[in-house]
Amino acid sequence: MYAVFKRELFSLLNSLMAYITIGVFLLTSGLLLWFFPDTSILEYGYAELTGFFSLVPFLFMFLIPAITMRSFAEERREGTYILLASRPLTDWQIILAKYFACLVLVLFSLVPTIIYYYSIYKLGLPAGNIDTGAVIGSYLGLLLLGSAFVGIGIFASSITKNQVIAFAVAVFICFVAYSGFDALSKIFSMRYLESIFLGLSVNEHYQSISRGVLDTRDLVYFISFVFFFLGITKLVMGGRKW
C-alpha cells in the first residue's frame, strides 16, 4: 500500500496541474482575504479569520476535485489500472493509498495559509489579539472538510474515464453535500425533517468544529462520510473488475 501511496503522491507532485491548482487556490484566497473590499479583513476591522474559513469551503469545491479527478480516471483511460489491480493488493489498499495521497496534497495547500494567521496575529491591537483556539479548531474543521471532499472526488474519478466529467461530478456532489441539505432544511419547516437534513449537512458539522468545540458526533460524521464514499468506490471498482 505504501508503494502505491508514494507512487500516487509523487505522480501528483510531478504534475503541473497540481501546482497550478494550488497556486490558483492560494492566489484566490489571498485576493479575497486582503484586497477585495467586500471580503477584506482590513475592511472588516476585527482580528479574526472568520471570513477566510467561510470562503475556503467554496474554494475547496474546485480545488479538491481538480486534485482527485485523475486518481482512477487516468488509470482507466491509459489502461494502467489493470496492472495495478493484478498486484497482490486489495481494492481497499489501492483506494486508501490514492485517498491519502490526495489528502496529503490538500494539506500541503493549507500549510502556506498559516501566514494569514501570523499576519493577523501581528496586526491585532494589541499584538496577539486573536482567538488562537478558534483558529486551530477551524483548521481542524477544514482538514476534516477536505477529507470529506477527497472521498467524494475519489468516488467521482472511479465512475468515469474522463477527467473533466469526474471533476464536474465531484464539484456537483461537494456543493450538494455542503449547501444542499441546508437549503432543504429551510424548505421543510417541519422540525423533525429540518433536524434530519441539518444532521446530514457537511456545513453544519464544519461550522460546529469551527467554533472551537470538538464534538465526537462531528468526528463520527466525517469519518462515516468518508468511508461511505470510499465504500461506494470499492463497489464500483470491484464490480468493474468482476
C-alpha positions in Angstrom: 0.0 0.0 0.0 2.9 2.4 0.9 4.4 1.9 -2.6 1.1 2.8 -4.3 0.7 5.8 -1.9 4.3 7.0 -2.7 3.7 6.5 -6.4 0.5 8.4 -6.4 1.9 11.2 -4.3 5.0 11.7 -6.5 2.7 11.5 -9.6 0.7 14.4 -8.2 3.8 16.4 -7.2 5.3 15.9 -10.7 2.0 17.1 -12.3 2.0 20.7 -13.4 -1.8 20.7 -12.9 -1.4 20.2 -9.1 0.8 23.2 -8.8 -1.4 25.4 -11.0 -4.5 24.3 -8.9 -2.8 25.0 -5.6 -1.4 28.3 -6.9 -4.9 29.4 -8.1 -6.3 28.4 -4.7 -3.7 30.5 -2.7 -4.0 33.4 -5.1 -7.8 33.5 -4.9 -7.9 33.1 -1.2 -5.2 35.9 -0.8 -7.1 38.3 -3.0 -10.4 37.6 -1.3 -8.9 37.9 2.1 -6.8 41.1 1.7 -7.7 43.0 -1.4 -11.4 42.7 -2.4 -13.4 45.3 -0.3 -16.4 43.1 0.4 -14.3 40.2 1.9 -11.1 42.0 3.1 -10.0 41.5 6.7 -8.6 45.0 6.6 -12.1 46.4 5.8 -13.7 44.2 8.4 -11.7 45.7 11.2 -11.6 42.7 13.6 -8.6 40.4 14.3 -10.1 37.2 13.2 -10.1 34.8 10.2 -13.8 34.0 10.1 -14.1 35.3 6.6 -11.3 33.1 5.4 -12.8 30.0 6.9 -16.1 30.8 5.3 -14.6 31.2 1.9 -12.3 28.2 1.8 -15.0 25.5 1.7 -16.3 27.0 -1.6 -12.7 27.1 -3.0 -12.3 23.5 -1.9 -15.2 22.6 -4.1 -13.0 23.3 -7.1 -9.5 22.7 -5.7 -10.1 19.1 -4.4 -12.0 17.8 -7.5 -9.1 19.1 -9.6 -6.6 17.2 -7.5 -8.6 13.9 -7.3 -10.1 13.8 -10.9 -7.1 11.9 -12.3 -6.9 9.3 -9.5 -8.8 6.5 -11.2 -9.9 8.2 -14.4 -6.4 8.5 -15.8 -5.5 4.9 -14.7 -8.5 3.6 -16.6 -8.0 5.7 -19.7 -4.4 4.7 -20.0 -5.0 1.0 -19.1 -2.6 1.1 -16.1 -5.2 0.2 -13.6 -5.2 -3.4 -14.9 -1.5 -3.7 -14.0 -2.2 -2.1 -10.6 -5.1 -4.5 -9.9 -3.1 -7.5 -10.8 -0.6 -6.9 -8.0 -1.1 -8.5 -4.6 -3.1 -5.6 -3.3 -6.7 -5.4 -2.1 -9.2 -2.9 -3.5 -9.2 -1.1 -0.1 -5.4 -0.8 -0.2 -5.4 0.8 -3.6 -8.3 3.2 -2.8 -6.8 4.2 0.6 -3.4 4.8 -1.0 -4.9 7.1 -3.6 -7.1 8.8 -1.0 -4.3 9.6 1.5 -2.0 10.8 -1.4 -4.7 13.3 -2.4 -5.3 14.3 1.2 -1.6 15.0 1.8 -1.6 17.3 -1.2 -4.7 19.2 0.2 -2.8 19.5 3.5 0.2 21.0 1.6 -2.1 23.6 0.1 -3.3 24.6 3.5 0.1 25.0 5.1 1.0 28.3 3.3 -2.2 29.9 4.6 -0.8 29.8 8.2 0.9 33.1 7.2 -2.6 34.7 7.3 -2.9 33.8 10.9 0.6 35.2 11.6 -0.3 38.4 9.8 -3.5 38.9 11.8 -1.6 38.0 15.0 0.9 40.8 14.3 -1.7 43.3 13.0 -4.0 43.0 16.0 -4.2 45.7 18.6 -2.6 44.7 20.9 -0.4 42.2 19.0 -1.6 38.7 19.5 -5.2 39.8 19.9 -6.7 36.8 18.1 -8.6 33.7 19.3 -5.9 31.0 18.6 -8.1 28.2 19.9 -10.9 29.1 17.4 -8.3 29.2 14.6 -6.9 25.8 15.5 -10.5 24.4 15.6 -11.3 26.0 12.2 -8.1 24.5 10.6 -9.1 21.1 12.0 -12.6 21.6 10.5 -11.0 22.5 7.2 -8.9 19.3 7.3 -12.0 17.2 8.0 -13.9 19.0 5.3 -11.1 18.4 2.9 -11.0 14.7 3.8 -14.8 14.5 3.1 -14.4 16.2 -0.3 -11.4 14.0 -1.2 -13.7 11.0 -0.6 -16.2 12.5 -3.0 -13.5 13.2 -5.6 -12.1 9.7 -5.4 -15.6 8.3 -6.0 -16.3 10.6 -8.9 -13.0 9.6 -10.5 -13.8 5.9 -10.2 -17.0 6.1 -12.3 -15.6 7.5 -15.5 -12.5 7.6 -17.7 -12.9 11.3 -18.5 -11.2 13.6 -16.0 -13.4 16.6 -16.9 -16.6 14.6 -16.2 -15.0 13.3 -12.9 -14.3 17.0 -12.0 -17.8 18.1 -12.8 -19.5 15.3 -10.9 -17.2 15.9 -7.8 -18.0 19.6 -7.8 -21.7 19.0 -8.0 -21.7 16.4 -5.2 -19.5 18.6 -3.0 -21.9 21.5 -3.5 -24.9 19.4 -2.7 -23.3 17.9 0.4 -22.2 21.3 1.7 -25.1 23.5 0.8 -27.9 21.3 -0.5 -29.0 19.9 2.8 -29.0 23.3 4.5 -31.3 24.5 1.7 -33.6 21.5 2.2 -33.8 22.1 5.9 -35.1 25.6 5.2 -37.7 24.4 2.7 -39.1 21.8 5.0 -40.3 23.7 8.1 -41.3 20.5 10.0 -39.0 20.2 12.9 -38.1 16.5 12.5 -37.3 16.9 8.8 -35.3 20.0 9.5 -33.1 18.3 12.1 -32.6 15.3 9.8 -31.3 17.5 6.9 -29.1 19.6 9.2 -27.7 16.4 10.6 -26.7 15.3 7.1 -25.3 18.7 6.2 -21.5 18.9 5.9 -21.7 22.6 6.5 -23.5 22.2 9.9 -20.8 19.9 11.2 -18.0 22.0 9.8 -19.4 25.1 11.5 -19.7 23.2 14.7 -16.0 22.3 14.7 -15.0 25.8 13.6 -16.5 27.2 16.8 -13.6 25.6 18.6 -15.6 22.9 20.2 -14.6 19.4 19.3 -17.6 17.1 19.4 -17.3 13.4 18.9 -20.5 13.4 16.9 -18.8 15.7 14.3 -15.8 13.4 14.1 -18.0 10.3 13.7 -20.0 12.1 11.0 -16.9 13.0 8.9 -15.3 9.6 9.3 -18.6 7.9 8.3 -19.0 10.3 5.4 -15.5 9.4 4.1 -16.0 5.7 4.4 -19.4 5.9 2.8 -17.9 7.3 -0.4 -14.9 5.1 -0.3 -17.1 2.1 0.2 -19.1 3.1 -2.9 -15.8 3.5 -4.7 -14.9 -0.1 -3.7 -18.2 -1.4 -5.0 -17.7 0.4 -8.3 -14.1 -0.8 -8.8 -15.0 -4.3 -7.6 -17.9 -4.6 -9.9 -15.9 -3.4 -12.8 -13.1 -5.9 -12.1 -15.7 -8.7 -11.9 
